Amino acid sequence: MVQLRSREFTLQSARPAVAGTGLTAVDRIYADSYTAPTEALGGSCGNVLLSLALLGHPVFPVVNLGDDDHGRFLFDEFEKAGCETRYVSRANTGSSPVIVEIVDTVNATHRFTSTCPQTFVRFPKWRSINHDHVWQAAETLKSVSIFYADRVSESIMLAMEEAKRAGALIFFEPASVDDELFTRAVRCATVIKLSDETAGKHIADDELDPETIIIRTHGVHGLTVSNGNVRRHFPSSFAPRVVDTCGSGDMVTTGLLDLVLKRWYHEGSWKVEDIFDGIQLGQRLAALNCGFTGARGLFLAAGARRVRAMLDRGIDESSTSYVTTLGRCSRD
């Protein structure tokens, strides 16, 4: 991975910063066979935070890992990407989660499992941060511009509400509905991103605050963004090559938040129009990422500097032409 900048940023920097918590795991990817898997930092939270750091933004992961080989790998990946890792905990009890992705690159399909296909051993589950983690990160949570979460727990809610009180944009991307805590998170969220395939099918728009920006993803049919009386549908972007659709949603979020952060830096705040513009850029980024295996295959194949340049140009035809010249698998 290419580090775009020094990690010597501070909370006093004028650059808008991001903090986040949620699913961070090792992605073990088997492409077309059960031999020679590749490994990368994964999970929606991990993918989004790492990608934003690679794109040059100040990023503060607040996550709980195990003090095992997988946890050390994840910590090192955050560091190499340029994240501030002071709030990445590596507890000496428990282990770090692993998600297995089995990809058929010919038919562009994939499936996930939490069991090793070689040893049949189940990998550990994700563990939330606790109240001590929130207390340690409290000053940062009061200073960041965006707080991202894809899971809920009592401690995550404390972090989310701390950032909300300080004026941060709260981006909530749940994978499931979790009754009381989920309801509390929805009330706190500035932007909530829901998939028709997971949490979105259980929640109607009229159950949400009309002031909340609601992004509903519809798979190959694109997505819809609603805010009050405004409702817009965005068709899917053309993918020049489809090998693996894993991580498409994370790339949409990455492109969206990247544009919001850039405009926030130049204009001192964000607007709803930035969300609409960011969605389109994120969709184009996701379409290019489909040409590679893994949730961040484009970053691994092209390099972070090249992806940064693509986003700055708005992802034009030259970007599309370039990615088709690259290998389809992250190990190519």
VOBA-1610 file (N, C-alpha, C; in pm, whole numbers, padded with zeros to 5 digits, always signed):
BEGIN
Met+00084-00120+00000Met+00000+00000+00000Met+00087+00125+00000Val+00041+00228-00063Val+00116+00352-00069Val+00064+00449+00035Gln+00155+00499+00117Gln+00115+00598+00217Gln+00121+00736+00154Leu+00010+00808+00157Leu+00002+00934+00086Leu+00058+01052+00164Arg+00072+01038+00295Arg+00110+01154+00375Arg+00170+01107+00506Ser+00228+01197+00577Ser+00278+01166+00710Ser+00161+01146+00806Arg+00183+01062+00908Arg+00079+01039+01008Arg+00080+01148+01115Glu+00162+01250+01099Glu+00175+01350+01204Glu+00066+01456+01194Phe-00059+01413+01197Phe-00167+01510+01201Phe-00219+01520+01343Thr-00283+01630+01375Thr-00334+01653+01509Thr-00479+01696+01500Leu-00545+01696+01615Leu-00684+01739+01618Leu-00698+01888+01591Gln-00588+01960+01605Gln-00594+02104+01578Gln-00583+02134+01428Ser-00557+02029+01349Ser-00547+02049+01205Ser-00679+02102+01150Ala-00667+02186+01046Ala-00789+02240+00984Ala-00858+02135+00898Arg-00794+02023+00875Arg-00851+01921+00787Arg-00960+01844+00861Pro-01077+01830+00801Pro-01183+01750+00862Pro-01135+01606+00883Ala-01167+01550+00998Ala-01121+01416+01033Ala-01238+01321+01051Val-01208+01191+01045Val-01309+01087+01057Val-01270+00993+01171Ala-01368+00957+01252Ala-01352+00848+01348Ala-01459+00744+01318Gly-01434+00621+01355Gly-01535+00519+01327Gly-01511+00393+01405Thr-01617+00314+01414Thr-01607+00186+01483Thr-01705+00088+01420Gly-01677-00040+01441Gly-01763-00143+01385Gly-01682-00260+01336Leu-01735-00329+01236Leu-01673-00453+01190Leu-01539-00429+01122Thr-01435-00480+01184Thr-01301-00481+01127Thr-01249-00623+01139Ala-01214-00684+01028Ala-01177-00825+01028Ala-01073-00851+00920Val-01008-00965+00929Val-00923-01011+00821Val-01013-01073+00714Asp-01002-01023+00591Asp-01067-01087+00476Asp-00972-01190+00419Arg-01012-01317+00421Arg-00934-01422+00358Arg-01004-01460+00229Ile-00939-01434+00117Ile-01005-01443-00014Ile-00951-01563-00092Tyr-01042-01653-00128Tyr-01009-01767-00213Tyr-01070-01740-00351Ala-00984-01720-00450Ala-01031-01691-00586Ala-01018-01816-00673Asp-01132-01876-00705Asp-01142-01989-00798Asp-01085-02121-00746Ser-01027-02122-00627Ser-00979-02248-00571Ser-00961-02230-00421Tyr-00936-02341-00352Tyr-00915-02335-00207Tyr-00767-02336-00172Thr-00685-02290-00263Thr-00542-02281-00237Thr-00496-02137-00251Ala-00385-02107-00188Ala-00320-01975-00199Ala-00414-01859-00176Pro-00483-01853-00061Pro-00570-01738-00036Pro-00489-01611-00014Thr-00549-01496-00041Thr-00489-01368-00007Thr-00562-01312+00114Glu-00495-01226+00189Glu-00556-01167+00307Glu-00546-01015+00302Ala-00649-00949+00351Ala-00653-00803+00354Ala-00738-00759+00472Leu-00719-00637+00515Leu-00809-00581+00616Leu-00946-00565+00555Gly-01051-00608+00626Gly-01186-00601+00572Gly-01290-00564+00677Gly-01416-00596+00646Gly-01528-00549+00726Gly-01566-00411+00678Ser-01694-00377+00681Ser-01736-00247+00627Ser-01665-00131+00695Cys-01662-00131+00828Cys-01593-00024+00900Cys-01446-00019+00861Gly-01380-00134+00863Gly-01239-00138+00828Gly-01214-00091+00687Asn-01294-00136+00592Asn-01276-00097+00452Asn-01291+00053+00433Val-01396+00111+00490Val-01422+00253+00471Val-01313+00338+00536Leu-01278+00307+00661Leu-01177+00387+00730Leu-01041+00376+00663Leu-01002+00254+00628Leu-00872+00235+00564Leu-00867+00307+00429Ser-00973+00296+00351Ser-00976+00360+00219Ser-00966+00512+00232Leu-01038+00570+00327Leu-01031+00715+00346Leu-00892+00759+00390Ala-00826+00678+00473Ala-00689+00711+00513Ala-00595+00704+00393Leu-00610+00602+00310Leu-00526+00590+00191Leu-00547+00707+00095Leu-00668+00763+00098Leu-00698+00878+00011Leu-00649+01010+00071Gly-00588+01004+00190Gly-00524+01122+00245Gly-00596+01192+00358His-00703+01135+00409His-00779+01199+00515His-00730+01155+00653Pro-00738+01243+00753Pro-00707+01203+00891Pro-00815+01108+00943Val-00776+00988+00986Val-00871+00884+01024Val-00831+00825+01159Phe-00931+00813+01248Phe-00910+00759+01382Phe-00998+00636+01403Pro-00949+00515+01375Pro-01029+00396+01406Pro-01039+00378+01559Val-01160+00349+01604Val-01183+00316+01746Val-01238+00173+01747Val-01148+00076+01747Val-01188-00063+01727Val-01118-00153+01827Asn-01175-00271+01845Asn-01129-00368+01944Asn-01082-00495+01872Leu-00951-00521+01877Leu-00893-00638+01812Leu-00832-00729+01918Gly-00799-00851+01879Gly-00728-00940+01968Gly-00577-00921+01953Asp-00504-00961+02056Asp-00358-00954+02049Asp-00306-01087+01995Asp-00344-01115+01870Asp-00304-01238+01802Asp-00245-01201+01666Asp-00207-01300+01588Asp-00147-01271+01458Asp-00241-01190+01369His-00369-01224+01371His-00465-01151+01290His-00481-01008+01339Gly-00483-00990+01470Gly-00494-00855+01525Gly-00373-00770+01492Arg-00255-00830+01498Arg-00134-00756+01464Arg-00133-00720+01315Phe-00181-00811+01232Phe-00191-00782+01089Phe-00283-00662+01064Leu-00401-00661+01127Leu-00496-00552+01109Leu-00440-00420+01159Phe-00374-00424+01276Phe-00314-00302+01330Phe-00210-00247+01234Asp-00125-00335+01180Asp-00021-00290+01088Asp-00081-00232+00959Glu-00193-00291+00912Glu-00258-00238+00792Glu-00310-00097+00816Phe-00371-00073+00933Phe-00416+00062+00967Phe-00297+00158+00968Glu-00187+00117+01030Glu-00070+00204+01039Glu-00012+00235+00902Lys+00002+00132+00818Lys+00060+00153+00685Lys-00026+00246+00600Ala-00157+00242+00623Ala-00247+00328+00547Ala-00242+00473+00593Gly-00183+00498+00710Gly-00174+00634+00761Gly-00276+00670+00866Cys-00350+00571+00919Cys-00447+00598+01026Cys-00375+00633+01155Glu-00442+00710+01239Glu-00396+00732+01377Glu-00446+00613+01459Thr-00355+00534+01514Thr-00392+00405+01574Thr-00397+00407+01726Arg-00398+00524+01787Arg-00394+00528+01933Arg-00519+00466+01997Tyr-00629+00458+01923Tyr-00753+00401+01979Tyr-00783+00261+01925Val-00684+00199+01863Val-00700+00060+01819Val-00652-00029+01932Ser-00746-00097+01998Ser-00714-00181+02113Ser-00683-00323+02069Arg-00578-00381+02129Arg-00545-00521+02105Arg-00546-00594+02239Ala-00663-00643+02276Ala-00680-00708+02405Ala-00609-00842+02407Asn-00550-00876+02523Asn-00481-01005+02533Asn-00576-01120+02562Thr-00705-01090+02565Thr-00806-01195+02577Thr-00890-01194+02450Gly-00916-01309+02397Gly-00996-01316+02273Gly-00908-01306+02150Ser-00969-01329+02036Ser-00899-01330+01907Ser-00970-01237+01810Ser-00903-01209+01699Ser-00958-01118+01599Ser-01042-01196+01497Pro-01147-01133+01445Pro-01235-01202+01351Pro-01173-01218+01213Val-01216-01323+01144Val-01175-01352+01007Val-01300-01382+00926Ile-01310-01321+00809Ile-01421-01348+00717Ile-01365-01413+00592Val-01415-01529+00556Val-01371-01599+00436Val-01462-01561+00320Glu-01402-01516+00211Glu-01476-01490+00088Glu-01429-01589-00018Ile-01523-01662-00075Ile-01493-01759-00180Ile-01548-01702-00310Val-01458-01673-00405Val-01495-01601-00527Val-01485-01692-00649Asp-01589-01689-00730Asp-01586-01750-00863Asp-01572-01635-00961Thr-01450-01611-01008Thr-01426-01493-01092Thr-01484-01509-01232Val-01506-01633-01275Val-01563-01656-01409Val-01709-01612-01413Asn-01784-01651-01309Asn-01926-01618-01303Asn-01954-01494-01219Ala-01847-01433-01165Ala-01858-01310-01085Ala-01955-01328-00969Thr-01939-01437-00895Thr-02020-01462-00776Thr-01927-01484-00657His-01982-01463-00539His-01903-01486-00418His-01995-01527-00305Arg-01938-01589-00206Arg-02011-01620-00084Arg-01916-01606+00034Phe-01976-01589+00152Phe-01897-01568+00273Phe-01921-01682+00372Thr-01821-01708+00454Thr-01835-01805+00561Thr-01743-01763+00676Ser-01778-01804+00796Ser-01693-01779+00912Ser-01615-01904+00951Thr-01617-02005+00864Thr-01547-02130+00888Thr-01434-02147+00787Cys-01317-02186+00834Cys-01205-02209+00745Cys-01236-02328+00654Pro-01228-02310+00521Pro-01261-02420+00429Pro-01157-02532+00427Gln-01042-02508+00491Gln-00936-02609+00492Gln-00933-02688+00623Thr-00954-02618+00736Thr-00949-02685+00866Thr-01088-02707+00926Phe-01190-02639+00872Phe-01328-02645+00920Phe-01343-02589+01062Val-01249-02508+01104Val-01255-02441+01234Val-01327-02308+01217Arg-01419-02276+01308Arg-01490-02148+01304Arg-01402-02037+01357Phe-01402-01928+01285Phe-01322-01814+01327Phe-01396-01733+01434Pro-01323-01653+01514Pro-01386-01572+01621Pro-01482-01467+01564Lys-01578-01427+01647Lys-01673-01323+01609Lys-01620-01184+01643Trp-01683-01086+01580Trp-01651-00946+01609Trp-01685-00912+01753Arg-01603-00824+01814Arg-01628-00776+01950Arg-01634-00623+01951Ser-01732-00570+02018Ser-01748-00425+02027Ser-01641-00362+02115Ile-01623-00232+02095Ile-01547-00153+02193Ile-01625-00150+02323Asn-01558-00110+02432Asn-01626-00096+02560Asn-01622+00049+02608His-01675+00073+02726His-01683+00211+02777His-01544+00273+02795Asp-01444+00193+02832Asp-01309+00247+02848Asp-01255+00301+02716His-01283+00229+02607His-01239+00277+02475His-01302+00412+02443Val-01429+00427+02474Val-01499+00553+02446Val-01440+00664+02530Trp-01414+00636+02656Trp-01357+00738+02745Trp-01219+00782+02693Gln-01136+00687+02650Gln-01003+00721+02600Gln-01011+00806+02474Ala-01113+00784+02392Ala-01124+00856+02264Ala-01214+00979+02274Ala-01258+01015+02394Ala-01361+01119+02411Ala-01323+01251+02346Glu-01200+01297+02366Glu-01161+01427+02311Glu-01160+01426+02159Thr-01118+01314+02102Thr-01119+01302+01957Thr-01262+01299+01904Leu-01350+01227+01974Leu-01490+01219+01931Leu-01556+01356+01930Lys-01508+01446+02014Lys-01563+01582+02019Lys-01506+01671+01910Ser-01407+01621+01836Ser-01337+01706+01740Ser-01351+01662+01595Val-01394+01538+01571Val-01400+01490+01432Val-01520+01549+01360Ser-01512+01547+01229Ser-01621+01598+01146Ser-01723+01489+01112Ile-01675+01365+01097Ile-01761+01253+01062Ile-01735+01136+01156Phe-01843+01072+01200Phe-01831+00948+01277Phe-01906+00840+01203Tyr-01837+00727+01177Tyr-01894+00617+01101Tyr-01913+00496+01192Ala-02029+00428+01178Ala-02053+00304+01251Ala-02137+00209+01166Asp-02106+00080+01174Asp-02185-00019+01103Asp-02239-00127+01198Arg-02222-00109+01327Arg-02273-00200+01429Arg-02322-00116+01546Val-02401-00176+01635Val-02445-00105+01755Val-02415-00188+01879Ser-02385-00118+01985Ser-02371-00172+02119Ser-02389-00054+02213Glu-02398-00077+02339Glu-02414+00034+02434Glu-02296+00130+02425Ser-02176+00076+02414Ser-02057+00161+02407Ser-02048+00236+02274Ile-02085+00171+02165Ile-02086+00239+02036Ile-02186+00354+02037Met-02300+00333+02103Met-02398+00441+02113Met-02343+00559+02190Leu-02267+00533+02295Leu-02206+00643+02371Leu-02112+00723+02282Ala-02032+00653+02202Ala-01939+00720+02111Ala-02014+00800+02006Met-02117+00740+01949Met-02195+00805+01845Met-02261+00932+01900Glu-02319+00923+02017Glu-02388+01039+02076Glu-02291+01147+02118Glu-02170+01109+02161Glu-02067+01207+02197Glu-02028+01288+02073Ala-02006+01219+01962Ala-01970+01288+01838Ala-02086+01374+01787Lys-02208+01324+01800Lys-02326+01398+01755Lys-02340+01529+01831Arg-02323+01524+01963Arg-02335+01647+02044Arg-02233+01752+02003Ala-02119+01707+01955Ala-02013+01800+01914Ala-02030+01850+01770Gly-02134+01803+01701Gly-02165+01854+01568Gly-02117+01769+01453Ala-02073+01647+01479Ala-02025+01561+01371Ala-02141+01509+01287Leu-02114+01481+01160Leu-02206+01408+01074Leu-02197+01261+01114Ile-02308+01201+01152Ile-02309+01061+01195Ile-02358+00975+01079Phe-02270+00890+01029Phe-02301+00801+00916Phe-02319+00661+00972Phe-02443+00609+00963Phe-02478+00479+01021Phe-02516+00384+00909Glu-02446+00270+00903Glu-02466+00174+00795Glu-02489+00035+00854Pro-02608+00009+00908Pro-02631-00116+00981Pro-02651-00236+00888Ala-02605-00351+00935Ala-02626-00475+00860Ala-02749-00550+00910Ser-02796-00514+01031Ser-02912-00583+01088Ser-02988-00488+01179Val-03110-00527+01214Val-03195-00448+01304Val-03179-00504+01445Asp-03149-00417+01539Asp-03119-00463+01675Asp-03203-00388+01778Asp-03333-00396+01764Asp-03437-00338+01850Asp-03399-00206+01916Glu-03388-00204+02050Glu-03378-00077+02122Glu-03252+00002+02084Leu-03138-00064+02081Leu-03015+00005+02045Leu-03018+00053+01901Phe-03074-00028+01814Phe-03084+00011+01673Phe-03170+00137+01660Thr-03283+00140+01729Thr-03372+00257+01726Thr-03300+00381+01775Arg-03222+00364+01879Arg-03145+00476+01935Arg-03042+00526+01834Ala-02977+00433+01763Ala-02878+00471+01663Ala-02942+00545+01546Val-03058+00498+01504Val-03128+00562+01393Val-03165+00706+01430Arg-03207+00728+01552Arg-03241+00864+01596Arg-03119+00955+01595Cys-03002+00897+01619Cys-02879+00976+01628Cys-02819+01005+01490Ala-02849+00922+01392Ala-02781+00928+01263Ala-02819+01053+01182Thr-02721+01112+01118Thr-02743+01217+01019Thr-02775+01154+00884Val-02697+01052+00850Val-02716+00976+00726Val-02725+00829+00764Ile-02827+00761+00715Ile-02839+00617+00738Ile-02845+00548+00602Lys-02758+00450+00583Lys-02749+00378+00456Lys-02800+00236+00479Leu-02905+00200+00405Leu-02974+00073+00425Leu-02973-00008+00297Ser-02952-00137+00311Ser-02955-00227+00196Ser-03088-00302+00193Asp-03144-00315+00072Asp-03266-00394+00056Asp-03245-00539+00099Glu-03122-00585+00096Glu-03092-00724+00125Glu-03072-00752+00274Thr-03056-00647+00354Thr-03031-00667+00498Thr-03128-00583+00579Ala-03077-00483+00650Ala-03161-00407+00742Ala-03271-00328+00673Gly-03247-00286+00548Gly-03342-00200+00479Gly-03479-00262+00459Lys-03486-00394+00445Lys-03615-00457+00419Lys-03706-00457+00541His-03653-00421+00658His-03733-00422+00781His-03778-00282+00823Ile-03733-00179+00751Ile-03758-00041+00795Ile-03822+00037+00682Ala-03934+00102+00713Ala-04001+00191+00617Ala-03954+00334+00640Asp-03960+00415+00534Asp-03915+00554+00545Asp-03993+00630+00652Asp-04122+00600+00667Asp-04202+00676+00763Asp-04168+00641+00907Glu-04083+00542+00928Glu-04036+00511+01062Glu-03915+00595+01100Leu-03862+00671+01005Leu-03740+00748+01027Leu-03769+00897+01030Asp-03683+00971+01097Asp-03695+01116+01104Asp-03685+01174+00963Pro-03779+01259+00921Pro-03774+01315+00786Pro-03649+01400+00761Glu-03584+01446+00867Glu-03461+01523+00851Glu-03341+01434+00822Thr-03353+01305+00850Thr-03243+01212+00825Thr-03228+01190+00675Ile-03105+01186+00629Ile-03078+01153+00489Ile-03074+01000+00480Ile-03163+00943+00398Ile-03176+00798+00389Ile-03125+00751+00253Ile-03027+00664+00254Ile-02975+00604+00133Ile-03018+00458+00133Arg-03093+00418+00031Arg-03136+00278+00019Arg-03070+00218-00105Thr-02996+00111-00086Thr-02929+00047-00198Thr-03014-00069-00248His-03022-00082-00382His-03107-00183-00445His-03026-00279-00533Gly-02902-00305-00495Gly-02819-00397-00573Gly-02794-00345-00714Val-02819-00429-00815Val-02793-00390-00954Val-02886-00279-01001His-02991-00251-00925His-03087-00148-00964His-03051-00010-00910Gly-02931+00003-00854Gly-02887+00134-00808Gly-02927+00164-00667Leu-02956+00290-00639Leu-02995+00330-00504Leu-03084+00453-00507Thr-03149+00478-00394Thr-03239+00593-00379Thr-03196+00673-00258Val-03195+00805-00272Val-03162+00894-00160Val-03283+00981-00130Ser-03322+00985-00002Ser-03437+01065+00041Ser-03395+01160+00153Asn-03452+01280+00148Asn-03433+01378+00256Asn-03554+01469+00257Gly-03642+01450+00356Gly-03766+01527+00359Gly-03851+01493+00238Asn-03888+01595+00162Asn-03969+01576+00042Asn-03887+01547-00083Val-03755+01549-00069Val-03667+01526-00183Val-03635+01377-00192Arg-03653+01322-00311Arg-03625+01180-00334Arg-03565+01164-00473Arg-03446+01102-00480Arg-03379+01085-00608Arg-03329+00943-00623His-03346+00889-00744His-03297+00755-00774His-03171+00767-00859Phe-03070+00686-00825Phe-02944+00686-00898Phe-02922+00545-00955Pro-02933+00528-01086Pro-02907+00396-01146Pro-02763+00353-01120Ser-02739+00223-01128Ser-02603+00173-01111Ser-02512+00227-01222Ser-02386+00247-01188Ser-02288+00289-01288Ser-02239+00169-01368Phe-02197+00196-01490Phe-02147+00089-01576Phe-02014+00036-01523Ala-02004-00095-01510Ala-01879-00160-01469Ala-01809-00216-01592Pro-01690-00169-01625Pro-01622-00216-01747Pro-01581-00363-01740Arg-01569-00414-01619Arg-01536-00555-01601Arg-01593-00598-01465Val-01655-00715-01460Val-01713-00764-01335Val-01648-00897-01299Val-01573-00895-01191Val-01506-01013-01138Val-01561-01049-01001Asp-01583-00946-00917Asp-01626-00967-00780Asp-01696-00840-00733Thr-01822-00851-00693Thr-01898-00733-00647Thr-01882-00708-00498Cys-01805-00791-00430Cys-01783-00771-00286Cys-01723-00632-00261Gly-01775-00564-00162Gly-01723-00433-00126Gly-01782-00317-00204Ser-01879-00344-00292Ser-01937-00235-00371Ser-01999-00128-00282Gly-02074-00173-00182Gly-02136-00076-00090Gly-02034+00006-00016Asp-01923-00056+00024Asp-01818+00016+00096Asp-01751+00119+00005Met-01738+00088-00124Met-01679+00184-00216Met-01773+00301-00242Val-01905+00275-00244Val-02000+00386-00256Val-01984+00480-00137Thr-01977+00422-00017Thr-01960+00504+00104Thr-01827+00578+00101Thr-01721+00512+00057Thr-01590+00576+00051Thr-01591+00696-00043Gly-01644+00678-00163Gly-01649+00789-00258Gly-01734+00904-00208Leu-01846+00871-00144Leu-01936+00972-00088Leu-01866+01053+00021Leu-01807+00983+00119Leu-01745+01054+00231Leu-01619+01128+00188Asp-01548+01075+00089Asp-01430+01146+00038Asp-01470+01281-00018Leu-01576+01286-00098Leu-01618+01413-00156Leu-01669+01509-00048Val-01746+01457+00049Val-01795+01542+00158Val-01678+01604+00235Leu-01576+01523+00264Leu-01460+01573+00339Leu-01383+01677+00259Lys-01367+01655+00130Lys-01296+01752+00047Lys-01369+01886+00044Arg-01499+01881+00024Arg-01574+02007+00019Arg-01580+02073+00157Trp-01589+01993+00261Trp-01590+02046+00398Trp-01460+02122+00424Tyr-01350+02067+00377Tyr-01220+02131+00396Tyr-01215+02268+00328His-01270+02276+00207His-01263+02401+00131His-01371+02501+00171Glu-01489+02450+00216Glu-01602+02539+00241Glu-01639+02551+00389Gly-01579+02469+00474Gly-01602+02482+00618Gly-01725+02411+00670Ser-01800+02344+00583Ser-01919+02271+00626Ser-01960+02179+00512Trp-02069+02106+00533Trp-02120+02018+00428Trp-02265+02053+00400Lys-02313+02013+00282Lys-02451+02039+00241Lys-02513+01909+00190Val-02644+01905+00186Val-02714+01786+00136Val-02673+01759-00008Glu-02649+01864-00086Glu-02608+01845-00225Glu-02477+01768-00235Asp-02392+01781-00132Asp-02267+01706-00132Asp-02294+01556-00124Ile-02398+01518-00053Ile-02435+01377-00043Ile-02477+01325-00180Phe-02562+01400-00249Phe-02607+01359-00383Phe-02489+01345-00480Asp-02399+01444-00478Asp-02284+01439-00568Asp-02190+01325-00529Gly-02172+01306-00399Gly-02084+01201-00352Gly-02135+01062-00385Ile-02267+01046-00384Ile-02327+00917-00421Ile-02286+00878-00563Gln-02297+00971-00655Gln-02264+00939-00794Gln-02116+00904-00810Leu-02030+00976-00740Leu-01888+00947-00747Leu-01859+00810-00684Gly-01925+00782-00571Gly-01907+00654-00506Gly-01954+00538-00592Gln-02063+00558-00665Gln-02111+00452-00755Gln-02010+00423-00865Arg-01948+00528-00919Arg-01848+00507-01023Arg-01725+00435-00967Leu-01688+00469-00844Leu-01576+00400-00779Leu-01609+00252-00757Ala-01731+00226-00712Ala-01774+00087-00688Ala-01774+00008-00819Ala-01817+00069-00927Ala-01822+00000-01056Ala-01681-00042-01100Leu-01582+00044-01081Leu-01445+00008-01116Leu-01393-00102-01025Asn-01429-00096-00897Asn-01380-00195-00801Asn-01431-00335-00832Cys-01544-00345-00902Cys-01599-00476-00939Cys-01507-00555-01032Gly-01409-00490-01090Gly-01318-00556-01182Gly-01206-00632-01114Phe-01210-00639-00980Phe-01100-00700-00906Phe-01155-00785-00790Thr-01077-00881-00747Thr-01121-00960-00632Thr-01096-00883-00503Gly-01187-00902-00408Gly-01172-00839-00278Gly-01242-00706-00268Ala-01271-00667-00144Ala-01351-00547-00120Ala-01278-00418-00156Arg-01146-00421-00159Arg-01066-00303-00198Arg-00968-00341-00309Gly-01015-00427-00400Gly-00928-00475-00506Gly-00871-00366-00594Leu-00949-00261-00620Leu-00900-00151-00702Leu-00780-00082-00637Phe-00789-00058-00507Phe-00677+00005-00435Phe-00552-00081-00443Leu-00568-00213-00428Leu-00454-00303-00430Leu-00392-00312-00569Ala-00477-00311-00671Ala-00427-00326-00808Ala-00369-00197-00865Ala-00437-00085-00840Ala-00396+00042-00901Ala-00307+00125-00812Gly-00318+00107-00680Gly-00245+00191-00587Gly-00327+00311-00544Ala-00305+00354-00420Ala-00387+00461-00364Ala-00369+00593-00437Arg-00248+00622-00483Arg-00225+00749-00552Arg-00308+00756-00681Arg-00313+00645-00751Arg-00391+00643-00875Arg-00539+00658-00846Val-00590+00591-00740Val-00732+00605-00705Val-00762+00748-00664Arg-00669+00810-00589Arg-00687+00951-00550Arg-00699+01039-00674Ala-00614+01016-00773Ala-00619+01095-00897Ala-00749+01070-00973Met-00796+00946-00975Met-00923+00915-01042Met-01037+00993-00978Leu-01045+00992-00846Leu-01153+01062-00777Leu-01145+01212-00798Asp-01024+01266-00800Asp-01009+01410-00821Asp-01054+01451-00961Arg-01042+01360-01058Arg-01089+01390-01194Arg-01237+01358-01210Gly-01298+01294-01111Gly-01438+01257-01120Gly-01460+01119-01180Ile-01354+01041-01194Ile-01356+00907-01257Ile-01410+00918-01399Asp-01320+00948-01491Asp-01357+00971-01630Asp-01328+00847-01716Glu-01337+00862-01848Glu-01317+00750-01938Glu-01175+00694-01931Ser-01078+00779-01903Ser-00941+00730-01892Ser-00926+00637-01773Ser-01000+00663-01666Ser-00998+00573-01549Ser-01053+00437-01587Thr-01164+00437-01660Thr-01226+00312-01703Thr-01132+00233-01793Ser-01067+00300-01887Ser-00975+00232-01977Ser-00855+00175-01902Tyr-00807+00251-01805Tyr-00688+00208-01732Tyr-00713+00081-01651Val-00825+00073-01581Val-00845-00041-01490Val-00855-00173-01567Thr-00899-00169-01691Thr-00912-00294-01766Thr-00777-00348-01810Thr-00672-00268-01794Thr-00537-00317-01828Thr-00473-00389-01709Leu-00535-00382-01592Leu-00476-00439-01471Leu-00522-00581-01448Gly-00447-00659-01372Gly-00485-00794-01337Gly-00613-00797-01256Arg-00687-00906-01267Arg-00817-00918-01202Arg-00807-00954-01055Cys-00701-01017-01013Cys-00687-01065-00875Cys-00581-00981-00804Ser-00599-00963-00674Ser-00508-00878-00598Ser-00366-00932-00598Arg-00348-01063-00623Arg-00214-01119-00624Arg-00148-01110-00763Asp-00226-01063-00865Asp-00170-01057-01001Asp-00056-00956-01010
//
